[in-house]
Amino acid sequence: MEKTTPLLGPIMFVGTASDVGKSVITAGFCRIFRQDGYTPAPFKAQNMSLNSYATPEGLEIGRAQAVQAEAAGIPCHTDMNPVLLKPTTDKDSQVVLHGKPVGTQSAYDYFMGNNRQELFVEVKKAFDRLAKRYSPIVLEGAGSISELNLKHRDITNMRMALHTGAATYLIGDIDRGGVFGSLYGTIALLTPEEKQCIKGIIINKFRGDSRLFEEGRRMIENLCGVPVVGVLPYFQDIFIEEEDSVSLEKKYRSAVASKVNVAVVLMNRMSNFTDFDRLEKDPRVNLYYTDQPAEIAKADIVVLPGSKNTIEDLIHIKNNGVAQAIYEAHRKEKTIIGICGGYQMMGETVEDPHQVESSITNTTGLGLLPVRTVLQSEKTTQQCNFTYRDSAEKCKGYEIHMGLSTPTCAASPVNFFTDGRTDGFFLNRKCWGTYLHGVLDNTVVVNDILAEYTTVSGEAIDYQQYKEEQYEKLAAVIRKHVDMDLIYRSLQTKN
């Protein structure tokens, strides 16, 4: 029976640093609250990521919040991530507000500009709207909460904790070392008002038997003055989509014998790397990310992924030898596939007349596909239902791009939408490109591209069901290692 009382106040997970596992833990708690009959929703005020997703309304948010919404069993919405920063260069980012781009700013202008107060107002409004529809709201912080030179401009961490009254839990990553100093130092640098928000600590990524950490647990509690509510293990058998491309460091592998080798070209501004999660889990496949021409030469299939700066990434792969390795793979009749920015790169030219991504206004493409791309000021963002080539099987994907690619000869689409539109260019079975992210989540597409290289039949994987199983496993691990009674007591409201 669905619980309607007592109402639960918001909960927030913040970190001693970036990449301590906040996004995955947030997803796990979203699933737990859903299991327990509540109607949770995720919230992250500001996210910086090149991994984004299209909402049902055709707007853009961080992929992590879409994953968390999926764990909560609800459609994703821009109120869950009102501000998204998408880096285009080392210094500049596209600013996406309420799902729509509002311009590109340097880091200095963004963090020092007067608009930060206006953004904070918008962020608070988004949270307040969300809180009227869902309970509890599960907030995720960003980076470290104790960056003293930035926190007075911060719109994501403790200012949101204070605005919402969220029961806030500090997460420390013990695997990276220094957990005692990072936890103690983080709390010591908070103001008295901020310290009142902190209800407990979660130790993440503990290797071995957590009972061996009991003394350390008591020491942390004495030092920090709050309880350690859980010690989560370092797990490698639960697969939740990662938020940031930092996770790709674990995937720098190379070709192996006896499997279909799929090389994803590693780019400086690679976007939506989760496009390859389902393919990576196919037992017939060895998938690896590389920017080494020698490793690309060993691949059976080469994939050019999406990019937030297509022209500059294209110039980079021309200069580092990767483009030549792609030409050689194409000459040897290996499979070359481009997705979104990678599709644009495979064409004849890429133009950016409005400088929406770069100060470079045009460059020649790889010339593998007869298409020309012009980047537009208006972004296309939408979820899509489609069929792949001549298959009748229904597929799902999504578009997030600012380019329009036009064939220079008779069109030969890859995908066909239910409304009659088409997508991509199909030169042949071993050379094609598409704008659709998530295209490789569909079994019919995966089986088709692998059929040239293996006689092993592909398993009809229900990828959505697979993800559901991972959320359930994650929730079970958190329940086992976290004091959920204490968590629930901290969320009780007076309503």
HUJOJO-V205733 format. One record per residue. N is the residue number from 0. SS is DSSP state (@ for helix, = for strand, . for the rest). BURIAL is I if it has 24 or more other ideal C-beta (glycine too) atoms within 12 Angstrom, else O. Layout:
BEGIN
N:SS:BURIAL / N:SS:BURIAL
END
This chain:
BEGIN
0:.:O / 1:.:O / 2:.:O / 3:.:O / 4:.:O / 5:.:O / 6:.:O / 7:=:I / 8:.:I / 9:.:I / 10:=:I / 11:=:I / 12:=:I / 13:=:I / 14:=:I / 15:.:I / 16:.:I / 17:.:I / 18:.:I / 19:.:I / 20:.:I / 21:@:I / 22:@:I / 23:@:I / 24:@:I / 25:@:I / 26:@:I / 27:@:I / 28:@:I / 29:@:I / 30:@:I / 31:@:I / 32:@:I / 33:@:I / 34:@:I / 35:.:I / 36:.:O / 37:.:I / 38:=:I / 39:.:I / 40:=:I / 41:=:I / 42:=:I / 43:.:I / 44:.:I / 45:=:I / 46:=:I / 47:=:I / 48:.:I / 49:.:I / 50:.:I / 51:=:I / 52:=:I / 53:=:I / 54:.:I / 55:.:O / 56:.:O / 57:.:O / 58:.:I / 59:=:I / 60:=:I / 61:=:I / 62:@:I / 63:@:I / 64:@:I / 65:@:I / 66:@:I / 67:@:I / 68:@:I / 69:@:I / 70:@:I / 71:@:I / 72:.:I / 73:.:I / 74:.:I / 75:.:I / 76:.:I / 77:@:I / 78:@:I / 79:@:I / 80:.:I / 81:.:I / 82:=:I / 83:=:I / 84:=:I / 85:=:I / 86:=:I / 87:.:I / 88:.:I / 89:.:O / 90:.:O / 91:=:I / 92:=:I / 93:=:I / 94:=:I / 95:=:I / 96:=:I / 97:.:I / 98:.:I / 99:=:I / 100:=:I / 101:=:I / 102:=:O / 103:=:I / 104:=:I / 105:=:O / 106:@:O / 107:@:O / 108:@:O / 109:@:I / 110:@:I / 111:@:O / 112:.:O / 113:.:O / 114:@:O / 115:@:I / 116:@:O / 117:@:O / 118:@:I / 119:@:I / 120:@:O / 121:@:I / 122:@:I / 123:@:I / 124:@:O / 125:@:I / 126:@:I / 127:@:O / 128:@:O / 129:@:I / 130:@:I / 131:@:O / 132:@:O / 133:.:I / 134:=:I / 135:.:I / 136:=:I / 137:=:I / 138:=:I / 139:=:I / 140:=:I / 141:=:I / 142:=:I / 143:=:I / 144:.:I / 145:.:I / 146:.:I / 147:.:O / 148:.:O / 149:.:O / 150:.:I / 151:.:O / 152:.:I / 153:.:I / 154:.:I / 155:.:I / 156:.:I / 157:@:I / 158:@:I / 159:@:I / 160:@:I / 161:@:I / 162:@:I / 163:@:I / 164:.:I / 165:.:I / 166:=:I / 167:=:I / 168:=:I / 169:=:I / 170:=:I / 171:=:I / 172:=:I / 173:@:I / 174:@:O / 175:@:I / 176:.:O / 177:.:O / 178:@:I / 179:@:I / 180:@:O / 181:@:I / 182:@:I / 183:@:I / 184:@:O / 185:@:I / 186:@:I / 187:@:O / 188:.:I / 189:.:I / 190:.:O / 191:@:O / 192:@:O / 193:@:I / 194:@:O / 195:.:O / 196:.:I / 197:=:I / 198:=:I / 199:=:I / 200:=:I / 201:=:I / 202:=:I / 203:=:I / 204:=:I / 205:=:I / 206:.:O / 207:.:O / 208:.:O / 209:@:I / 210:@:O / 211:@:O / 212:@:I / 213:@:O / 214:@:O / 215:@:O / 216:@:I / 217:@:O / 218:@:O / 219:@:I / 220:@:I / 221:@:O / 222:@:O / 223:@:I / 224:.:O / 225:.:I / 226:.:I / 227:=:I / 228:=:I / 229:=:I / 230:=:I / 231:=:I / 232:=:I / 233:.:O / 234:.:I / 235:.:O / 236:.:O / 237:.:I / 238:.:I / 239:.:I / 240:.:I / 241:.:I / 242:.:I / 243:.:I / 244:@:I / 245:@:O / 246:@:I / 247:@:I / 248:@:O / 249:@:O / 250:@:I / 251:.:O / 252:.:I / 253:.:O / 254:.:I / 255:.:O / 256:.:O / 257:.:O / 258:.:I / 259:=:I / 260:=:I / 261:=:I / 262:=:I / 263:=:I / 264:=:I / 265:.:I / 266:.:I / 267:.:I / 268:.:I / 269:=:I / 270:=:I / 271:.:I / 272:@:I / 273:@:I / 274:@:I / 275:@:I / 276:@:I / 277:@:I / 278:@:I / 279:@:I / 280:.:I / 281:.:I / 282:.:O / 283:.:I / 284:=:I / 285:=:I / 286:=:I / 287:=:I / 288:=:I / 289:=:I / 290:.:I / 291:.:O / 292:@:I / 293:@:O / 294:@:I / 295:@:I / 296:@:I / 297:.:I / 298:.:I / 299:.:I / 300:=:I / 301:=:I / 302:=:I / 303:=:I / 304:.:I / 305:=:I / 306:=:I / 307:.:I / 308:.:I / 309:@:I / 310:@:I / 311:@:I / 312:@:I / 313:@:I / 314:@:I / 315:@:I / 316:@:I / 317:@:I / 318:@:O / 319:.:O / 320:.:O / 321:@:I / 322:@:I / 323:@:O / 324:@:I / 325:@:I / 326:@:I / 327:@:O / 328:@:I / 329:@:I / 330:@:O / 331:.:O / 332:.:O / 333:.:I / 334:=:I / 335:=:I / 336:=:I / 337:=:I / 338:=:I / 339:.:I / 340:@:I / 341:@:I / 342:@:I / 343:@:I / 344:@:I / 345:.:I / 346:.:I / 347:.:I / 348:=:I / 349:=:I / 350:=:I / 351:.:I / 352:.:O / 353:.:O / 354:.:O / 355:.:I / 356:.:I / 357:.:I / 358:.:O / 359:.:I / 360:.:O / 361:=:I / 362:=:I / 363:=:O / 364:.:I / 365:.:I / 366:.:I / 367:.:I / 368:.:I / 369:.:I / 370:=:I / 371:=:I / 372:=:I / 373:=:I / 374:=:I / 375:=:O / 376:=:O / 377:=:O / 378:=:I / 379:=:I / 380:=:I / 381:=:I / 382:=:I / 383:=:I / 384:=:I / 385:=:I / 386:=:I / 387:=:I / 388:.:I / 389:.:O / 390:.:O / 391:.:O / 392:.:O / 393:.:O / 394:=:I / 395:=:I / 396:=:I / 397:=:I / 398:=:I / 399:=:I / 400:=:I / 401:=:I / 402:=:I / 403:=:I / 404:=:I / 405:=:O / 406:=:I / 407:.:O / 408:.:O / 409:.:O / 410:.:O / 411:.:I / 412:.:I / 413:.:I / 414:=:I / 415:=:I / 416:=:I / 417:.:O / 418:.:O / 419:.:O / 420:.:O / 421:=:I / 422:=:I / 423:.:I / 424:=:I / 425:=:I / 426:=:I / 427:=:O / 428:.:I / 429:.:I / 430:=:I / 431:=:I / 432:=:I / 433:=:I / 434:.:I / 435:.:I / 436:=:I / 437:.:I / 438:@:I / 439:@:I / 440:@:I / 441:.:I / 442:@:I / 443:@:I / 444:@:I / 445:@:I / 446:@:I / 447:@:I / 448:@:I / 449:@:I / 450:.:O / 451:.:O / 452:.:I / 453:.:I / 454:.:O / 455:.:O / 456:.:O / 457:.:I / 458:.:O / 459:.:O / 460:.:I / 461:.:O / 462:@:I / 463:@:O / 464:@:O / 465:@:I / 466:@:I / 467:@:O / 468:@:O / 469:@:I / 470:@:I / 471:@:I / 472:@:I / 473:@:I / 474:@:I / 475:@:O / 476:@:I / 477:@:I / 478:@:I / 479:@:O / 480:@:I / 481:=:I / 482:.:I / 483:@:I / 484:@:O / 485:@:O / 486:@:I / 487:@:I / 488:@:O / 489:@:I / 490:@:I / 491:=:O / 492:.:O / 493:.:O / 494:.:O
END
